Each structure stands twice: as structure tokens, then as C-alpha cells.
Amino acid sequence: MAVIMYVDFPHNGPFGKEMAAMLEGLAKSINEESGFIWKYWTQDEKEKTAGGVYKFDTRANAEQYLAMHSSRLSEMGYTDIRGRVFEINEQLSAINKSL
């Protein structure tokens, strides 16, 4: 069953187009992760946070990616990384056209 994964962390920038240019390679590499379906990149320049909302095919794949990504972010100097995996209620989500 597909799951949603959420990650966020304090981020001082860059944001917007600069962030996109800096992280394009990372974005492309995420497409190759096991069970990856899609990602929305999130940013809040005012609150100085960044992260993403992901969809994976299984909880196991999402949790595996979350562990790897949290480690990678830590190695990049990020702290206070928050990540969670959620099951999808497909019946209700279908009503809101999100499946």
C-alpha cells in the first residue's frame, strides 16, 4: 500500500530558483530510489525551513529512504530533522481526487 512521507528541517537558504539550481542533481537522483512515486519540495523562507512531501509504494521503502535521507542531511550539517510516514486512507483520498 502506498504511503506518504513528510520531512522538514531548519534551512537558512537558498530558496526558490537558487535552491532549485543547487539541488537539481539531488532531485534527479531521488527518481531512482526504490519505490519512489513523487515528491513535492517544500520551503518557507519566512520560517527558514525546507523539506518535502513524498509518495512511496510501501512503508518499508519510505522508511528506508527516510533513514538514508536523514543521515545525508545530518552529514550536510542539518539538525532537528523531522520525518514521518503515514498510511493513506484511499477511500477518503479518492473523494478529494488525490489518488
Backbone as numpy.savetxt, mean C-alpha at the origin, in Angstrom:
# Nx Ny Nz CAx CAy CAz Cx Cy Cz
-9.56 -15.76 -1.08 -10.41 -14.58 -1.08 -9.52 -13.34 -1.08
-9.85 -12.39 -1.91 -9.08 -11.15 -2.01 -9.19 -10.36 -0.71
-8.12 -9.60 -0.43 -8.06 -8.77 0.77 -7.55 -7.38 0.40
-7.81 -6.44 1.31 -7.30 -5.09 1.19 -6.22 -4.91 2.25
-5.13 -4.26 1.89 -4.07 -3.96 2.84 -3.87 -2.45 2.85
-3.71 -1.91 4.04 -3.51 -0.47 4.22 -2.17 -0.25 4.91
-1.39 0.70 4.41 -0.11 1.07 5.01 -0.01 2.59 5.03
0.46 3.14 6.15 0.84 4.55 6.16 1.97 4.77 7.14
2.65 5.91 6.95 3.83 6.22 7.75 4.13 7.71 7.61
4.82 8.30 8.59 5.22 9.70 8.47 6.18 9.87 7.29
5.96 10.93 6.53 6.76 11.17 5.32 6.88 12.68 5.14
8.10 13.17 5.08 8.34 14.62 4.96 8.44 15.10 3.52
8.25 14.21 2.58 8.30 14.61 1.18 9.40 13.88 0.45
9.42 14.02 -0.83 8.57 14.87 -1.65 7.17 14.29 -1.82
6.30 15.11 -2.40 4.92 14.73 -2.68 4.61 15.01 -4.15
3.45 14.56 -4.59 2.98 14.86 -5.94 3.89 14.35 -7.03
4.13 15.21 -8.03 4.93 14.81 -9.20 6.35 14.43 -8.83
6.93 15.12 -7.85 8.29 14.78 -7.43 8.34 13.38 -6.82
7.34 13.07 -6.00 7.27 11.74 -5.40 7.09 10.69 -6.49
6.21 10.98 -7.45 5.96 10.03 -8.53 7.23 9.75 -9.33
7.99 10.79 -9.64 9.23 10.62 -10.40 10.24 9.80 -9.59
10.33 10.08 -8.29 11.30 9.41 -7.44 10.98 7.93 -7.25
9.68 7.59 -7.21 9.27 6.23 -6.85 8.72 5.42 -8.02
8.90 5.89 -9.24 8.37 5.17 -10.40 8.89 3.75 -10.47
10.17 3.55 -10.23 10.74 2.20 -10.28 10.13 1.29 -9.23
9.94 1.81 -8.02 9.30 1.03 -6.97 7.87 0.68 -7.37
7.15 1.65 -7.93 5.77 1.40 -8.35 5.72 0.26 -9.37
6.62 0.28 -10.33 6.63 -0.78 -11.35 6.97 -2.13 -10.73
7.87 -2.15 -9.75 8.26 -3.42 -9.14 7.13 -4.05 -8.34
6.25 -3.24 -7.80 5.13 -3.77 -7.01 4.22 -4.63 -7.89
4.14 -4.31 -9.16 3.32 -5.10 -10.08 3.76 -6.56 -10.17
4.98 -6.84 -9.79 5.53 -8.18 -9.89 5.37 -8.99 -8.60
4.81 -8.40 -7.56 4.66 -9.10 -6.28 3.59 -10.18 -6.36
3.81 -11.27 -5.65 2.87 -12.40 -5.65 1.49 -11.97 -5.19
0.50 -12.24 -6.03 -0.88 -11.98 -5.67 -1.33 -10.54 -5.74
-0.45 -9.63 -6.17 -0.79 -8.21 -6.25 -1.87 -7.97 -7.31
-2.89 -7.17 -6.97 -3.96 -6.84 -7.91 -3.92 -5.35 -8.27
-3.93 -4.47 -7.27 -3.83 -3.03 -7.53 -3.38 -2.29 -6.28
-2.99 -1.04 -6.48 -2.60 -0.17 -5.38 -3.04 1.25 -5.68
-3.58 1.91 -4.66 -3.78 3.36 -4.68 -2.69 3.95 -3.79
-1.89 4.83 -4.32 -0.86 5.52 -3.54 -1.54 6.67 -2.79
-1.22 6.82 -1.51 -1.83 7.87 -0.70 -0.75 8.84 -0.23
-1.16 10.08 -0.07 -0.26 11.10 0.46 -1.09 12.21 1.09
-0.54 12.82 2.11 -1.18 13.95 2.77 -0.07 14.91 3.16
0.19 15.87 2.28 1.29 16.79 2.51 1.08 17.60 3.79
-0.15 17.98 4.06 -0.45 18.76 5.27 -0.10 17.97 6.53
-0.48 16.69 6.58 -0.22 15.84 7.75 1.13 15.13 7.68
1.84 15.30 6.56 3.15 14.69 6.35 3.09 13.17 6.50
2.20 12.55 5.71 2.10 11.09 5.67 2.03 10.61 4.23
2.41 9.36 4.06 2.31 8.70 2.76 2.01 7.24 3.01
1.60 6.54 1.97 1.31 5.13 2.11 0.54 4.61 0.92
-0.34 3.65 1.19 -1.11 3.09 0.10 -2.19 2.14 0.58
-3.12 1.91 -0.32 -4.17 0.92 -0.14 -3.99 -0.07 -1.28
-3.85 -1.35 -0.93 -3.54 -2.40 -1.89 -4.64 -3.44 -1.90
-4.75 -4.13 -3.01 -5.59 -5.31 -3.08 -4.71 -6.48 -3.49
-4.79 -7.57 -2.71 -4.07 -8.80 -2.98 -5.06 -9.94 -3.11
-4.65 -11.01 -3.76 -5.54 -12.14 -3.98 -5.79 -12.96 -2.72
-4.85 -12.98 -1.78 -5.02 -13.75 -0.54 -4.40 -13.00 0.63
-4.87 -13.33 1.83 -4.30 -12.77 3.05 -2.82 -13.12 3.16
-2.47 -14.36 2.83 -1.07 -14.79 2.93 -0.16 -13.92 2.07
-0.56 -13.65 0.84 0.26 -12.80 -0.03 0.35 -11.37 0.49
-0.76 -10.86 1.00 -0.76 -9.50 1.56 0.14 -9.42 2.77
0.05 -10.39 3.66 0.87 -10.37 4.87 2.35 -10.53 4.53
2.65 -11.36 3.54 4.04 -11.52 3.10 4.57 -10.20 2.56
3.79 -9.53 1.73 4.22 -8.25 1.18 4.35 -7.20 2.28
3.40 -7.17 3.20 3.45 -6.19 4.28 4.72 -6.34 5.11
5.10 -7.55 5.43 6.33 -7.79 6.20 7.55 -7.30 5.42
7.62 -7.65 4.14 8.76 -7.23 3.31 8.78 -5.71 3.17
7.63 -5.11 2.90 7.56 -3.67 2.67 7.87 -2.89 3.95
7.38 -3.36 5.08 7.68 -2.70 6.35 9.17 -2.72 6.61
9.82 -3.84 6.33 11.26 -3.96 6.49 11.99 -3.00 5.55
11.54 -2.94 4.31 12.15 -2.05 3.32 12.00 -0.59 3.77
10.82 -0.22 4.24 10.62 1.16 4.71 11.51 1.47 5.90
11.64 0.52 6.81 12.53 0.71 7.97 13.97 0.94 7.52
14.41 0.15 6.53 15.76 0.31 6.00 15.95 1.66 5.33
14.86 2.26 4.84 14.91 3.58 4.22 14.85 4.69 5.28
14.72 4.31 6.55 14.71 5.29 7.63 13.34 5.66 8.15
12.29 5.05 7.61 10.94 5.36 8.08 10.66 4.65 9.40
9.88 5.31 10.25 9.46 4.75 11.52 7.95 4.89 11.64
7.39 4.32 12.68 5.95 4.41 12.92 5.13 3.94 11.73
5.56 2.85 11.13 4.88 2.27 9.97 3.66 1.51 10.46
2.51 1.84 9.91 1.28 1.15 10.29 0.76 0.38 9.08
0.45 -0.89 9.30 -0.09 -1.71 8.23 -1.12 -2.67 8.76
-2.18 -2.85 8.00 -3.26 -3.76 8.38 -3.80 -4.45 7.14
-4.29 -5.66 7.35 -4.92 -6.43 6.28 -6.37 -6.66 6.67
-7.28 -6.45 5.73 -8.72 -6.59 5.96 -9.33 -7.54 4.95
-10.22 -8.43 5.41 -11.03 -9.20 4.48 -12.05 -8.25 3.83
-12.52 -8.63 2.66 -13.51 -7.83 1.93 -14.87 -8.48 2.08
-15.87 -7.70 2.47 -17.25 -8.18 2.46 -17.74 -7.96 1.02
-17.68 -9.01 0.24 -17.97 -8.89 -1.18 -19.42 -8.53 -1.46
-20.35 -9.03 -0.65 -21.76 -8.74 -0.87 -22.04 -7.25 -0.73
-21.56 -6.64 0.33 -21.77 -5.20 0.50 -20.94 -4.39 -0.49
-19.73 -4.82 -0.76 -18.88 -4.09 -1.70 -19.47 -4.07 -3.10
-20.16 -5.13 -3.50 -20.80 -5.18 -4.81 -21.88 -4.10 -4.93
-22.58 -3.84 -3.84 -23.62 -2.79 -3.84 -23.00 -1.45 -4.16
-21.79 -1.22 -3.66 -21.10 0.05 -3.88 -20.16 0.01 -5.08
-20.32 -0.99 -5.93 -19.62 -1.12 -7.21 -18.10 -1.13 -7.05
-17.62 -1.72 -5.98 -16.18 -1.70 -5.76 -15.49 -3.03 -6.05
-16.22 -4.00 -6.58 -15.56 -5.26 -6.92 -15.35 -5.38 -8.41
